[in-house]
Amino acid sequence: MIIVKNLSKTFTLHNQGGAVIPVMTGADLHVGRGECVALTGPSGAGKSTLMRLIHGNYLAASGEIRVAGHAVTGASAREILALRRTHLGYVSQFLRVIPRVPTSGVVAEPLLRLGVPRQTAEARAAELLSRLNIPERLWSLSPTTFSGGEQQRVNIARGFVHDYPVLLLDEPTASLDATNREVVLNLIEEAKARGAAILGIFHDEAARTRVCDRLVDVTGFTPGLRHDA
Ligand SMILES: Nc1ncnc2c1ncn2[C@@H]1O[C@H](COP(=O)(O)OP(=O)(O)OP(=O)(O)O)[C@@H](O)[C@H]1O
């Protein structure tokens, strides 16, 4: 479901004389249906960069990325957006929303964009918001003023509202209490059981051990840190 082959990434620092910084080389990765893989490695090794490459935010210097049979490398912006609508979910650490859209609308939006009837989309959003213990009195408010943990739970509800075949999770349990952490781990296990391929960054080691089938250390793809470099 996620295939990464011989991927390289460089950053060009335009404000520093156009210096070209290689940050990833020869990255290979495969995540199959129903599998959860964790990216590991020290800070700065390239975990977020690899996630952003797969999400189509960053352009690769060379190599190939395929998600659910669709090419990400070489895809147009329109193709990337279509892939994100239907196949590729992403739960980032921070919620980014349009001001004044109520929480229920923020969570239901991925389904509405797919043409799911409003009533069905809102019912599914309500189910997730309840599971994630967001009090009903907050559903009609914009999440912009919510606490960090509340915003993260809204983000998780939004990321799980559609049954994406592929999910990218960036520290999904980072600012959660034990009860909500358990809900998120259950959501991940349910997504795996329906066949989703999941790639994540989990600094929460116990969470990682429980839901992840394999670890991939990105140090193996970091120029200068590779064993063969
Ligand atoms: N937009 C950018 N421009 C230039 N360099 C960048 C950019 N984004 C990341 N880098 C560099 O790429 C390398 C990998 O960064 P990345 O954020 O992927 O690491 P990480 O493993 O996710 O770290 P952490 O665990 O601290 O989040 C770092 O050396 C970083 O400085």
The ligand as a Gaussian input file, in Angstrom:
#p B3LYP/6-31G(d) Opt

LIG

0 1
 N       12.289000      22.685000       5.138000
 C       13.558000      22.343000       5.430000
 N       14.614000      23.038000       4.953000
 C       15.883000      22.674000       5.233000
 N       16.213000      21.598000       5.997000
 C       15.210000      20.879000       6.504000
 C       13.831000      21.191000       6.262000
 N       13.060000      20.267000       6.901000
 C       13.915000      19.426000       7.508000
 N       15.195000      19.786000       7.277000
 C       16.389000      19.073000       7.756000
 O       16.240000      17.689000       7.441000
 C       16.735000      16.865000       8.487000
 C       15.647000      15.907000       8.934000
 O       14.620000      16.633000       9.638000
 P       13.277000      15.934000      10.144000
 O       12.395000      17.021000      10.673000
 O       12.749000      15.072000       9.071000
 O       13.836000      15.020000      11.345000
 P       13.008000      14.138000      12.387000
 O       13.669000      12.804000      12.417000
 O       11.570000      14.167000      12.078000
 O       13.309000      14.934000      13.744000
 P       12.415000      15.143000      15.077000
 O       12.332000      13.817000      15.770000
 O       13.213000      16.164000      15.839000
 O       11.081000      15.702000      14.632000
 C       17.201000      17.810000       9.585000
 O       18.595000      17.935000       9.484000
 C       16.510000      19.123000       9.264000
 O       17.298000      20.219000       9.674000

